[in-house]
Structures are given as C-alpha cells and as structure tokens.
Amino acid sequence: MEAIWLALTEIVAQAEDPSRASEVGFMNVTTWAHSKEAAGAKIRQYLESFGWNLVSIEEANVVEDEGIYGEDVADMIERTRSNPRAIILGTFHTYKTN
C-alpha cells in the first residue's frame, strides 16, 4: 500500500548561473510510494529532469503523525496528501565543499 514518505536527501544541483560550479546541499522531499526504494527512485528521476543528481537519501520515513513536523514540512505533507502524483521539494540548503 502506498504511503507518504518524507526523505532527507543530499543533492548536487546545477547553479543558476552557468559560469558557476554546481552546488551541493540537502533538502526534504515528500512523495507517495510503496517503499523507501520506490520513493528514492521517484525522487532520483524527478531531480534528474532538472539536471540535478541525487547523491544519497540520508533518512526516509513514512509520515505517520503530521503533528511532529515543523510548519514547512507539514505544508509539504498536506500538499502531497492532496495529490497522489506529487513530489514536493523543500528548501534547498547548500553548504561549502572544499
């Protein structure tokens, strides 16, 4: 049975300015899936459509109790709940690499 998954992902994204290097960071993503592996595959395919690469899924869990999340994640979950095809991306937080 499908459920809503919340995944913390590490991503390499193309910089908005083509003269700059790619940016590495992380973001929360919500989507419907049958398993952690299926959620990861959906997320990977979706990110690749932007030219981004999924480095890893640091954590992924089925959403069980919406009350334990902050406002931003709760909003992502609600948006996912109302659309069975949804893949909702949270804020992309970048960090410096060497």
URWOTA-V681364 format. One record per pair of residues at least 6 apart in sequence whose ideal C-beta (glycine too) atoms are under 8 Angstrom apart, sorted by the first residue. I is the first residue (numbers start at 1). GAP is how many residues later the second one is. D is the distance in Angstrom with one decimal. If there is no record, write none. Layout:
BEGIN
[[I | GAP | D] [I | GAP | D]]
END
This chain:
BEGIN
[[1 | 33 | 7.2] [2 | 30 | 4.9] [2 | 31 | 6.3] [2 | 32 | 5.6] [2 | 82 | 7.5] [3 | 29 | 7.1] [3 | 30 | 7.2] [3 | 31 | 7.9] [3 | 59 | 4.5] [3 | 60 | 7.1] [4 | 26 | 5.9] [4 | 27 | 7.3] [4 | 28 | 5.9] [4 | 58 | 7.0] [4 | 59 | 4.3] [4 | 73 | 6.2] [4 | 76 | 5.2] [4 | 77 | 6.4] [5 | 25 | 6.8] [5 | 26 | 5.9] [5 | 27 | 7.5] [5 | 28 | 5.2] [5 | 31 | 6.9] [5 | 34 | 4.1] [5 | 55 | 5.6] [5 | 56 | 7.0] [5 | 57 | 6.0] [5 | 58 | 7.0] [6 | 22 | 6.3] [6 | 23 | 7.6] [6 | 24 | 5.4] [6 | 54 | 7.1] [6 | 55 | 5.8] [6 | 56 | 8.0] [6 | 57 | 5.4] [6 | 63 | 7.7] [6 | 67 | 6.8] [6 | 70 | 7.8] [6 | 71 | 7.1] [7 | 21 | 7.1] [7 | 22 | 4.9] [7 | 23 | 7.6] [7 | 24 | 7.7] [7 | 29 | 8.0] [7 | 32 | 5.9] [7 | 33 | 7.1] [7 | 36 | 6.2] [7 | 50 | 5.1] [7 | 52 | 7.0] [7 | 53 | 4.1] [8 | 18 | 6.4] [8 | 19 | 7.9] [8 | 20 | 5.8] [8 | 49 | 7.2] [8 | 50 | 4.5] [8 | 51 | 4.5] [8 | 52 | 7.4] [9 | 17 | 6.3] [9 | 18 | 5.9] [9 | 19 | 7.6] [9 | 20 | 5.5] [9 | 34 | 6.4] [9 | 38 | 8.0] [9 | 45 | 6.0] [9 | 46 | 7.8] [9 | 47 | 7.2] [9 | 48 | 5.5] [9 | 49 | 6.9] [10 | 14 | 7.4] [10 | 15 | 7.5] [10 | 16 | 5.1] [10 | 44 | 7.6] [10 | 45 | 4.2] [10 | 46 | 4.8] [10 | 47 | 7.9] [10 | 48 | 6.1] [11 | 13 | 7.4] [11 | 14 | 6.1] [11 | 15 | 6.7] [11 | 16 | 6.4] [11 | 36 | 6.4] [11 | 41 | 5.5] [11 | 42 | 6.8] [11 | 43 | 6.0] [11 | 44 | 6.2] [11 | 81 | 7.1] [12 | 10 | 5.2] [12 | 11 | 7.3] [12 | 12 | 5.4] [12 | 40 | 6.6] [12 | 41 | 4.5] [12 | 43 | 5.9] [13 | 9 | 6.4] [13 | 10 | 5.1] [13 | 11 | 7.9] [13 | 12 | 7.0] [13 | 37 | 7.4] [13 | 38 | 7.9] [13 | 39 | 4.5] [13 | 40 | 8.0] [13 | 79 | 6.6] [14 | 8 | 5.6] [14 | 9 | 7.8] [14 | 36 | 7.6] [14 | 37 | 5.0] [14 | 38 | 6.7] [15 | 6 | 6.4] [15 | 7 | 6.1] [15 | 8 | 5.4] [23 | 69 | 7.8] [23 | 71 | 4.7] [24 | 31 | 7.5] [24 | 70 | 6.7] [24 | 71 | 6.5] [24 | 73 | 5.3] [25 | 67 | 5.3] [25 | 68 | 5.0] [25 | 69 | 3.8] [25 | 70 | 5.9] [26 | 32 | 7.1] [26 | 66 | 7.7] [26 | 67 | 5.6] [26 | 69 | 7.9] [27 | 62 | 5.9] [27 | 63 | 4.8] [27 | 64 | 6.2] [27 | 65 | 4.8] [27 | 66 | 6.6] [28 | 44 | 7.9] [28 | 45 | 5.9] [28 | 48 | 6.7] [28 | 61 | 8.0] [28 | 62 | 3.7] [28 | 63 | 7.9] [29 | 14 | 5.3] [29 | 58 | 6.6] [29 | 59 | 6.7] [29 | 60 | 5.6] [29 | 61 | 6.6] [30 | 33 | 7.2] [30 | 43 | 7.7] [30 | 46 | 4.6] [30 | 47 | 5.7] [30 | 49 | 7.7] [30 | 50 | 4.3] [30 | 56 | 7.2] [30 | 57 | 7.6] [30 | 58 | 4.6] [30 | 60 | 8.0] [31 | 8 | 5.6] [31 | 11 | 5.4] [31 | 12 | 6.4] [31 | 49 | 6.5] [31 | 55 | 6.4] [31 | 56 | 4.5] [31 | 57 | 7.2] [32 | 48 | 6.7] [32 | 52 | 5.4] [32 | 53 | 7.6] [32 | 54 | 6.9] [33 | 6 | 3.7] [33 | 9 | 6.0] [36 | 21 | 7.4] [36 | 24 | 4.7] [39 | 18 | 7.9] [39 | 21 | 6.0] [40 | 14 | 7.4] [40 | 17 | 5.2] [40 | 20 | 7.0] [42 | 45 | 6.2] [43 | 11 | 6.1] [43 | 14 | 7.4] [43 | 44 | 6.5] [44 | 10 | 4.5] [46 | 41 | 4.7] [47 | 6 | 6.9] [47 | 7 | 5.2] [48 | 6 | 7.8] [63 | 14 | 5.5] [66 | 8 | 5.6] [66 | 11 | 5.5] [66 | 12 | 7.6] [69 | 8 | 6.7] [72 | 18 | 6.4] [72 | 19 | 7.0] [73 | 17 | 6.9] [76 | 12 | 4.5] [76 | 14 | 5.9] [79 | 7 | 6.3] [79 | 9 | 5.3] [80 | 6 | 4.5] [80 | 8 | 5.2]]
END
